[in-house]
Amino acid sequence: MRKILESGRTPDAVRAWAKGDPAFGRRLLGQLAGAGVPGLLVEEQYEGVGAEPIDLVVAFLEIGRAAAPGPLVETAAAIPALLQALADRAAAARWLPGLADGRALGTVAFGTTGALDADVADVVLVAEGDRLSVGHRAGLIRSIDPARRLFVLDTDAVVAEGPQVAEAIASGFDTGTLAAAAQQLGAGRALLHVTTEYAKQRKQFGKPIGEFQAVKQKLADVLIGLDLAEPLLYRAALTLDDPTRARDVSAAALACGEGAYRAARAALQVHGAIGYTAEYDLSLWLTKVTALRSAWGTPDFHRARIASALRTPATTPRGIA
């Protein structure tokens, strides 16, 4: 995946996507589909890979590292988990084969949130309460990340509704949140790497700024935050089918989001004025990390879910001693 994304001129694809030209980006996403990424969580009966959530996390770490554009979280994580959790598998049979092999892109709006890239998505869904509906775009929402084109959706035909649908929607949301957390951690790693290399090269007072203690400490703090977030991310992947799912996913989302945001702030400070320029590739990661920090629930939302889970009697997750 890393070779595909590096050779695919991902920064150029991101900039074209932000300008409303998805052709370059869709070719890149097609290469990822050839590697099986959109079908990782799709069951084999729907032409998917039938892999585990841990495999999804590994894939989205690389997607975040490259700042790849498009509704990948929705296509590869949220929609497959949601549709496969429905009792009636008609919708899964209708849409998942196309999503799994890269012929189609999907997006979904949970509640009143905007739907990412609804203008280029082939499958557009609205998941609210206990109802899943087909949606169509009604208006554009501006994002701090120009490559994240969000749309307000109106609903059309109802796909399914009822209490069981609410559980499926919760599963889809948590799986999407997990993938987004991995994406943020990957982006944070990329920011740390780029900033460290820049600190080795940029000189002030006759020596590299990376030799200054203040810069070293700042980058060390970033590394610690990212390293501490990583095990929470993998734990959430391993417990995605357990009663502790919401708590573990929120812990991962909070730690990865805050770690990546700290990396973005440090990157901007170390780079100085050049970090503010849109022409410099650093901006692609800075804006994406900032947007993703609240795209799948704000930090306060995830803190509240963790606190609520801690107030309830503890249960032993499946496979965790």
Buried (B, 14 or more C-beta within 10 A) or exposed (E): BEEBBEEBEBBEBBBBBBEEEBEBBBEBBBBBBEBBBBBBBBBEEBBBBBBBBBBBBBBBBBBBBBBBBBBBBBBBBBBBBBBBBBEEBEBBEEBBBBBBBBEBBBBBBBEEBBBBBBBBBEBBBBBBEBBBBBBEBEEEEEBEBBBBBBBBBEBEEEBBBEEBBBBBBBBBBBBBBBBBBBBBBBBBBBBBEBBBEBBEEBEEEEEBBBEBEEBBEBBEBBBEBBEEBBEBBBBBBBBBEBBBBBBBBBBBBBBBBBBBBBBBBBBBEBBEEEBEEEEEBBBBBBBBBBBBBBBBBBBEBBBEBBEEBEEEEEEEBEEEE
